[in-house]
Amino acid sequence: MTTLSARERMLGRLRAAAPAPSPSTAELDRRIDSHFEARRHGTPGVAELVASMQAALEASHAEVWCADEAAWPALLASELSNAGVKRLLLDPASKAGAALAAALPAHVVATGYDRPIEQWKTELFDTVDAGFTVARSGIAATGTLIVVPDAGSPRTVSLVPPLHVALVHASTLHEDLHMAARTERWRDGMPTNLVMISGPSKTSDIQQTLAYGAHGPRRLWVVIVNDAGGKEMAR
């Protein structure tokens, strides 16, 4: 028997085999939903999700504050000033970006991402101290920010500056990844670039020695905004 005839016989058997029936997409969704729902114990409230989100982020070496809608711009402006930030990259056309820019002291300059990176790469890498983004939502179980970059706040804003400052609203927190995907209906169309951030950038060598900032920001600040009503959250 030649190698070629053996190959042909093998392929013939595969073609002749009856294909196994495939479950429908709806049935697969039902099975996945049932699996995750069986693992959950009740429905956590907003305060519980916030506490879980904060604990997971801090375990990953992020710095976290909780504030209401009126207080967060002044809080962040003060922290940025105290940290010695002189130039902050943000989207001034967004509601949150405009609010933060208005709260900044005079010695902290708000800069918009308004040029192709080729025109100011050196300036961006050498002079911008921090980047500010607003997360679309968050995953409380893992302390993960879900960020969808756009033209005013591209991926560079959360990747290049040594400090990444993120805002996430308590009303957008999900219990886990499955709940995020189902609630936001990711199956109906994923964005071109969906970024998940869980703590500052870190890596380790063969001896498992952690190093921060090798592939992105060395520090991550997160403000969880209490926009869901109820008692004010404290840090």
C-alpha positions in Angstrom: 0.0 0.0 0.0 1.4 3.3 -1.0 1.4 6.4 1.1 -1.0 8.1 -1.4 -3.5 5.2 -1.3 -3.5 5.2 2.5 -4.2 8.9 2.5 -7.0 8.5 0.0 -8.6 5.7 2.1 -8.4 7.8 5.2 -10.1 10.8 3.5 -12.7 8.5 2.0 -13.7 7.2 5.4 -13.9 10.8 6.7 -16.2 11.8 3.8 -18.4 8.8 4.3 -18.9 9.3 8.0 -22.2 10.9 8.8 -21.7 14.3 10.4 -22.7 14.6 14.0 -25.7 16.9 14.5 -24.7 20.4 15.6 -26.7 22.1 18.3 -28.3 25.4 17.2 -26.8 28.7 18.3 -29.8 29.2 20.6 -29.2 25.8 22.2 -25.5 26.6 22.8 -26.5 30.0 24.3 -29.0 28.2 26.6 -26.3 25.7 27.7 -23.7 28.4 28.4 -26.2 30.6 30.3 -27.3 27.6 32.4 -23.7 26.7 33.2 -22.9 30.2 34.6 -26.2 30.7 36.3 -25.7 27.5 38.2 -22.4 28.9 39.5 -23.9 32.1 40.9 -25.5 32.5 44.3 -28.2 35.2 44.1 -27.9 38.6 42.4 -25.4 41.0 43.9 -26.4 44.6 44.6 -24.5 47.6 43.3 -22.6 48.1 46.6 -21.5 44.4 46.5 -20.3 44.7 42.9 -18.4 47.9 43.7 -16.7 46.3 46.7 -15.7 43.3 44.7 -14.4 45.5 41.8 -12.4 47.6 44.2 -10.9 44.6 46.0 -9.9 42.9 42.8 -8.3 46.0 41.3 -6.3 46.7 44.5 -5.2 43.1 44.6 -3.7 43.8 41.1 -1.8 46.9 42.4 -4.3 49.5 41.1 -5.2 52.5 43.1 -9.0 53.0 43.5 -11.3 55.7 44.7 -15.1 55.8 44.9 -16.9 59.1 44.4 -20.2 60.6 43.3 -20.8 62.3 40.0 -20.2 65.8 41.4 -17.0 65.0 43.3 -14.9 62.9 41.1 -13.4 65.6 38.9 -12.0 67.6 41.8 -10.8 64.4 43.5 -8.9 63.3 40.4 -7.5 66.8 39.8 -6.1 66.9 43.3 -4.6 63.5 43.1 -3.0 64.3 39.7 -1.5 67.5 41.0 -0.1 65.7 44.1 1.4 63.1 41.9 3.3 65.7 39.9 1.4 65.2 36.7 2.1 68.1 34.3 0.5 66.9 31.1 -2.7 64.8 30.9 -4.0 63.2 27.7 -7.8 63.1 27.5 -10.7 63.6 25.1 -11.9 67.2 25.7 -14.9 66.6 23.5 -16.3 64.0 25.9 -18.4 64.9 28.9 -16.0 63.3 31.4 -13.0 64.7 29.7 -14.4 68.2 29.7 -15.3 67.9 33.4 -11.8 66.8 34.4 -10.1 69.4 32.2 -12.2 72.1 33.9 -11.2 70.9 37.3 -7.5 70.7 36.7 -5.2 73.3 38.3 -3.3 75.6 35.9 0.0 73.7 36.1 -1.6 70.5 34.8 -2.2 70.8 31.1 -5.0 68.9 29.4 -4.0 67.7 25.9 -6.3 66.1 23.3 -5.3 63.4 20.9 -5.8 65.5 17.8 -3.0 64.5 15.5 -1.7 61.3 13.8 0.8 59.6 16.1 3.5 60.0 13.4 3.4 63.8 13.9 4.0 63.8 17.6 5.3 60.4 18.7 8.4 61.7 20.5 6.4 64.4 22.2 3.8 61.9 23.2 6.2 59.4 24.7 8.5 62.0 26.3 6.2 64.6 27.7 2.7 63.1 28.5 2.6 61.9 32.1 -0.9 60.4 32.2 -3.8 59.3 30.0 -7.5 59.5 31.0 -10.2 57.2 29.6 -13.8 56.2 30.5 -14.5 52.5 30.6 -17.7 51.3 29.0 -18.2 48.8 31.9 -16.4 46.7 34.4 -16.2 43.0 35.5 -16.4 43.0 39.3 -15.1 39.4 39.9 -11.7 40.1 38.3 -11.5 43.9 38.6 -11.4 44.3 34.9 -12.1 47.5 32.9 -13.8 47.1 29.6 -12.6 49.9 27.3 -13.7 50.6 23.8 -11.2 53.0 22.1 -12.5 55.6 19.6 -11.1 58.5 17.6 -11.0 60.9 20.5 -9.6 58.3 23.0 -7.6 55.7 21.0 -5.8 52.7 22.6 -2.7 54.9 22.8 -4.2 56.9 25.6 -4.4 53.9 27.9 -1.2 52.3 26.7 1.6 54.9 26.3 1.6 57.2 29.3 3.2 55.8 32.5 0.0 56.5 34.4 -3.5 55.3 33.2 -6.4 57.0 34.9 -9.8 55.4 34.3 -13.4 56.2 35.2 -16.0 53.5 35.5 -19.6 54.0 36.6 -21.1 51.7 39.2 -24.2 51.2 37.1 -22.1 49.5 34.4 -20.5 46.9 36.6 -21.1 43.2 35.8 -20.7 40.2 38.1 -18.5 38.3 35.6 -17.4 38.1 32.0 -20.4 36.0 30.9 -22.8 38.5 32.4 -20.9 41.4 30.6 -21.1 39.6 27.3 -24.8 38.7 27.7 -26.0 42.0 29.1 -24.1 44.1 26.5 -25.1 41.6 23.7 -21.6 41.2 22.3 -22.9 38.5 20.0 -24.8 41.2 18.1 -21.6 42.8 17.0 -18.2 43.3 18.7 -16.3 46.6 18.4 -13.2 46.6 16.3 -11.0 47.0 19.4 -12.3 45.9 22.8 -9.7 46.3 25.5 -9.8 44.5 28.9 -7.6 46.0 31.6 -6.9 44.3 35.0 -4.3 46.3 36.8 -1.1 48.0 35.6 1.1 46.5 32.9 3.3 43.8 34.4 5.5 40.9 33.3 8.0 38.6 34.9 11.2 36.8 34.1 12.1 33.1 34.4 12.6 33.6 38.2 9.1 35.0 38.5 10.3 38.5 39.4 7.5 40.9 38.6 8.3 44.1 36.7 5.7 46.8 36.1 5.4 49.1 33.1 7.3 46.9 30.6 4.4 46.8 28.1 2.3 49.7 29.2 1.5 52.0 32.2 3.3 51.3 35.4 0.4 52.7 37.4 -3.4 52.4 37.1 -5.8 54.7 38.9 -9.5 53.9 38.8 -12.4 56.0 40.0 -15.7 54.2 40.5 -18.5 56.7 40.1 -21.6 56.1 42.2 -24.3 56.8 39.7 -26.6 54.0 40.8 -28.3 55.7 43.8 -28.2 54.5 47.4 -25.7 55.3 50.0 -22.5 57.1 49.0 -19.6 54.9 48.6 -16.4 55.6 50.6 -13.0 54.5 49.8 
